[in-house]
Amino acid sequence: WSEVFGKKPADRINRFVSVIEAGIKSQGENGVYVFGEQPSYVDFSILGGWLVMEFMMPGSLANVREVAPRFAAIVDALKARPKVADFLTRCQPCLPEQFRS
């Protein structure tokens, strides 16, 4: 993550999420999630990446939503699921505070 987020040009995050977005789009428009209407481990991996960005660079996510709309839509759909939402209210950050920008 330091390679993507650490003191690099602002467009670095856009290139990073563009690769993720291209991978999502390569699976077609099968539903809300990458492989259809039900989430898979891939979707939860996407959520994990988003949560790291949210923790480390919260100010950059508006731009990420523009560059990678399917990525953001998957995250929003997962966060709207009641058990995921409940978990996210109770979980603690897994990264040290000094990683926050």
C-alpha positions, 0 to 999 in steps of 0.5 A: 500500500505504501507504493500506492499511497505514500507521497506519490503523485495524486493520479497514482490512486486513479491509476490504481483504482482504474485497474480494479475497475477494469477487472470488475468491468471485464466480468460484464454487467451481471448484477450488483456485485462482480459475479451477479446478485450475490456477493462473493469473496471478490466483492469482500476483497474489494470492500477491504481495499476501499476500507484501507483507502477510506482509513488512509486517504478519506479525502480522495474517495470522491475522486475514486467514485468518479474514476471507478463507479462500479468499484464504488457501487459494490462497496455501497451495496456491501455497506448497505447489507445489514450484517456488514453495516453492523460489523462496520460500526463495531470493528476497529481499524486494523492499521496504525494511526500513523498510516492515516494521511 
